[in-house]
Amino acid sequence: MTDPRHTILAQKLEVLPEHVAIIMDGNGRWAAARGLPRLEGHRRGAERIFDIVDHCIDSGIGTLTIFAFSAENWKRPLDEVNGLFKLGEWILRANLTRLSRRQVRLKVIGDLSAMPDFVRVPLEEAIASSANHQAFNLV
């Protein structure tokens, strides 16, 4: 079901962009303001990514770039950093079939070498297995 706010926005725009970028910021603060653990906010934000991917594809947008983890994030508490990587691994595995079915090419900007193997390896495998997909780019 399409969110009517998206339909209204699309109707107001004469031309949709070819590339949209989102900075994932504030999910931890959102959760904390509601008395939830910070990781719960990160989880909810991460789950929305794939709804946004679907909406972009359905709207004719060709690329979505998600800025999800920066060098600054390494300064967070270790349990939060580990939780972010575990969340990333879980959300990737949970959506691989969906991405493949929609012919989404996965790309990464940045240095993966510092990531723990449990998330880096499946991410690299997903990048390689989606290299020939041409319907959409998720960066």
C-alpha positions, -999 to +999 in steps of 0.1 A: +000+000+000+014+034-010+017+060+017-006+089+005+021+114+016+044+100-010+018+102-037+011+138-029+048+146-030+053+129-063+023+148-077+039+181-066+072+173-083+073+176-120+104+155-123+116+130-098+153+129-090+174+100-104+194+097-072+183+102-036+205+102-006+196+097+031+217+104+061+206+080+088+208+103+118+188+106+150+174+070+153+192+066+186+179+099+199+144+091+187+144+058+207+159+075+238+132+102+237+106+073+239+123+054+267+136+027+243+171+014+239+192+033+213+196+001+193+158-002+190+158+032+172+186+020+149+166-013+142+135+006+133+154+030+110+172+001+093+140-018+086+125+012+068+154+012+043+139-016+022+105+001+021+122+032+008+141+010-018+108-004-030+092+031-031+122+045-051+120+016-076+083+020-080+087+057-085+114+054-112+143+066-090+175+048-101+198+051-071+195+054-033+225+062-012+222+055+025+249+071+048+247+047+076+280+044+094+309+069+095+343+071+111+326+091+138+305+061+147+336+042+160+336+067+189+303+053+202+302+029+231+315-005+220+282-023+228+264+001+205+290-003+177+287-041+180+250-038+180+250-017+148+271-043+130+249-072+142+219-052+131+235-046+097+243-083+092+207-093+102+190-067+081+212-076+051+205-113+054+168-108+060+165-088+027+188-105+003+160-123-015+140-092-017+169-072-032+177-100-057+140-103-068+139-065-074+173-067-093+190-043-069+227-038-073+244-033-040+275-010-038+295+004-009+314+036-006+341+035+020+365+012+037+351-022+047+384-035+061+376-025+097+342-042+098+339-074+117+341-105+094+306-116+103+291-086+086+319-077+061+319-112+044+282-114+037+282-078+026+310-085+001+292-116-011+260-096-016+279-070-036+294-096-058+262-115-063+243-084-073+269-070-096+248-077-128+216-064-114+204-034-133+170-023-121+183-001-091+214+008-073+216+008-035+247+024-022 
